[in-house]
Amino acid sequence: MKRPALVILPGIWLAALLAAPVSAAAPAWESAGRSLSADRLLEHTRTLSSDAFEGRAPGSPGEERTVAYLTQQFQRLGLQPGGTGGSWTQDVPIVGVTSEVQFRLTDTSGSQTLVFPQDFVGWSPRLTPLVEVNDSELIFVGYGVTAPEYGWDDFKGVDVRGKTLLILVNDPQVPDPHDPAKLDERVFKGNAMTYYGRWTYKFEEAARRGAAGAIIIHETKAAAYPWFVVVNSWGRERFDLEGTTEPTVQLAAWMHLDQARRLLSANGTSYEAALEQARRRDFHPIPLHQKVSFSSHQQLRPVRSKNVLANLAGSDSKRRDDWIIYTAHWDHLGRNPKLEGDQIFNGAADNAIGAAGLLELARAYATAPVRPKRSILFLSVTAEEQGLLGARYYASHPIHPLVRTLANLNIDGLNQWGRTRDLRQVGRGNSTLDEVLQLAVTGQGRRLLPDAHPERGTFYRSDHFEFMKVGVPALYLHAGDDYRDKPPGYGEAKVNEYIDRDYHKVSDEVKPDWDLSGAVEDVRVLFETGWRVADGRGRPEWKPGSEFRRPTTLR
C-alpha cells in the first residue's frame, strides 16, 4: 500500500471538510436526495436478479447483459463514459479455473480418499493444466499467523517448505487475563476480526513460507458463514487476476469440521484441545501422522471481464480533477448446471440491490439542480465474489490518479426490511469520513453505530478494502438494527435468517416482505456524505490509529 502524500495544516482540514457548502448547494443535495425512489431501487433489483441475467457471473452471458444494462442506465441519465477513450468499461483480465480434485490422506494404517463436498472443498490457485502434490507432510500450525505487532508467531522458526498446513480460521482467540469469559482487547482487537483472521491471509502466509498446501478447518461461527457457502463459493469455477506474480500454494482447501475432528482424533487429540493449544503465545507447530497427496486437473479459461464506469464532471474548474468514487459490485455466482431444479444464483441482496443503489445515486447526482464542485465516478466492479478482483484491478490501474481520489463510498447490500432508527458503519475509526457521515446520519434524526459483528470480518470482505489499501479513505455501511414498528431483535433475526437460508444460495431472490423505504434513507446518507466531501474545502485524512496510514503487509 502506498499512501499519497497530502499536506494539510493540522486542525484546519476537519473544519474545512465539515463546512456546509454554499447556500446554493445545500438545497441541491436535499432536493436531489429526496428524489431517491424505493420503487426504482426495487425495479432495478428485480431486473438484475432475474433469471434472464443468469446470476451475473463473470465471463458469462449474464455478464454481457449486466454490463449492457448498467451502461444503458448511465447513458440515459446523461452521464459521461468513465473509462479511457470514451469507453463505459474497463477491461479486467481474469482467468477462470475449474479444478477436478483428488485428495488423499495416508498414514501407517493406510490411506483415506476425502469426498467432495462432504469432507473438503479444494482447488489449486496455480494457473497450469495439472498440479500434483505427493506425500506432503501435514503439520498443524494453529491459526497460521505471524503478527509482530502483537508479539505473535505460530511458526516459531519451523521450516514448512513443501509441507501442507492445517490451519484454524479467524484470529487467535486469546482470553482476557482479568476476565477469561472475554477476549483480550490488546491482542488482535479482541472480538473483532483482523486481516490475520481472513482466509485470504492464511493462504497468502502459507505461500510466502513455501508451503505446498494450506487447509483451513471450517467452523461456522468462526468463519461467519456455514459450510454450504464454502461449497457454493469455491466448489466450482473460480477466478483470479491474469498475470499475478504473487506466490501461491499448490493446494488450497477448506476441511469440514467433522472431518477435521476425525483427523485430529487419529493423532491422539481433539479439535477442542487443538483450539486450546493454539490460543497460547507459546504454541509450537505440531507435526501430524498423515501425509497429503493431491492432484488437480485444471481447466483454464481467460476472460476479459468488465468494470462499468460513468462520470459526472465537477462544477469547479479548480477542483474538478479531484474525484469521489461510489462503488457497488455487479457480479454474483452465476448458475450451476449440476444442480437439480433451480440452478441460478440470482444474488438479489448480494448485490443486485447494491448495483441498483449505485444507479439511484447516479440519478440523484445527474438530476440535481447544481453539480458538486468535485467530480464523481460511479464504478460498478466485477468479480467481487472471487476476491475483490475488479476493485483490486482498478486500484492498481486507476483511471484517475489515486492522489486526486478523495474518498470511496461502497455499497454491498442494502436494508430490505423497512426504516431503522440507526445505521451501522463497518470499519469506523479509520478516517475523518466518520465525522462527515455522522452529519448526514444525524440530519435524519438517526444514530450512527459501529459494526454490530466485528468478529465476522465484514470489513475485509468488500470492495472498499482494496481502496483503503492504496491510501483512499472509504466508507462501508450496514443496515441498522432498530427497526421502526418492529419488535426488538427483529433486525438481527432477519440478518441471521438471510445468512442461514439465502446467502450464496439460489434462494437469494427478491422476497414478498421486502420494504426498501429504509434502503432509500441509507442511500440518501451516502448521497449527502459524498456531496459534502465533493464540495468541502478540505479532504478526508487517516486517523492516527488507522493501519492504513502507513504501508502494511496487507495484499
HELIX and SHEET records of a PDB file:
HELIX    1   1 TRP A   13  LEU A   18  1                                   6    
HELIX    2   2 ALA A   26  ARG A   34  1                                   9    
HELIX    3   3 ALA A   38  LEU A   48  1                                  11    
HELIX    4   4 ASP A   51  PHE A   53  5                                   3    
HELIX    5   5 PRO A   61  ARG A   76  1                                  16    
HELIX    6   6 THR A   84  GLY A   86  5                                   3    
HELIX    7   7 PRO A  148  TYR A  150  5                                   3    
HELIX    8   8 TYR A  195  GLY A  197  5                                   3    
HELIX    9   9 TRP A  199  ARG A  208  1                                  10    
HELIX   10  10 THR A  220  ALA A  223  1                                   4    
HELIX   11  11 TRP A  227  TRP A  234  1                                   8    
HELIX   12  12 LEU A  257  SER A  265  1                                   9    
HELIX   13  13 TYR A  271  ALA A  278  1                                   8    
HELIX   14  14 ALA A  348  ALA A  352  3                                   5    
HELIX   15  15 ILE A  353  THR A  367  1                                  15    
HELIX   16  16 GLU A  384  GLN A  386  5                                   3    
HELIX   17  17 LEU A  389  SER A  396  1                                   8    
HELIX   18  18 LEU A  402  ARG A  404  5                                   3    
HELIX   19  19 LEU A  433  GLY A  443  1                                  11    
HELIX   20  20 PRO A  454  ARG A  456  5                                   3    
HELIX   21  21 THR A  458  TYR A  460  5                                   3    
HELIX   22  22 HIS A  464  LYS A  469  1                                   6    
HELIX   23  23 TYR A  490  ARG A  501  1                                  12    
HELIX   24  24 SER A  517  ASP A  535  1                                  19    
HELIX   25  25 GLU A  547  ARG A  549  5                                   3    
SHEET    1   A 4 GLN A  80  PRO A  81  0                                        
SHEET    2   A 4 ILE A 286  LEU A 312 -1                                        
SHEET    3   A 4 THR A  89  ASP A 107 -1                                        
SHEET    4   A 4 GLY A 110  THR A 113 -1                                        
SHEET    1   B 7 GLN A  80  PRO A  81  0                                        
SHEET    2   B 7 ILE A 286  LEU A 312 -1                                        
SHEET    3   B 7 LEU A 130  PHE A 140 -1                                        
SHEET    4   B 7 THR A 164  LEU A 168  1                                        
SHEET    5   B 7 GLY A 213  ILE A 217  1                                        
SHEET    6   B 7 LEU A 251  MET A 255  1                                        
SHEET    7   B 7 PHE A 120  TRP A 123 -1                                        
SHEET    1   C 8 GLN A  80  PRO A  81  0                                        
SHEET    2   C 8 ILE A 286  LEU A 312 -1                                        
SHEET    3   C 8 SER A 375  VAL A 381 -1                                        
SHEET    4   C 8 TRP A 323  HIS A 329  1                                        
SHEET    5   C 8 THR A 405  ILE A 411  1                                        
SHEET    6   C 8 ALA A 474  ALA A 479  1                                        
SHEET    7   C 8 ASP A 422  GLN A 425 -1                                        
SHEET    8   C 8 ARG A 447  PRO A 450  1                                        
SHEET    1   D 4 GLN A  80  PRO A  81  0                                        
SHEET    2   D 4 ILE A 286  LEU A 312 -1                                        
SHEET    3   D 4 THR A  89  ASP A 107 -1                                        
SHEET    4   D 4 ARG A 238  LEU A 241 -1                                        
SHEET    1   E 2 THR A 146  ALA A 147  0                                        
SHEET    2   E 2 TRP A 152  ASP A 153 -1                                        
SHEET    1   F 2 PRO A 175  ASP A 176  0                                        
SHEET    2   F 2 ASP A 179  LEU A 183 -1                                        
SHEET    1   G 2 GLY A 334  ARG A 335  0                                        
SHEET    2   G 2 ILE A 344  PHE A 345 -1                                        
END                                                                             
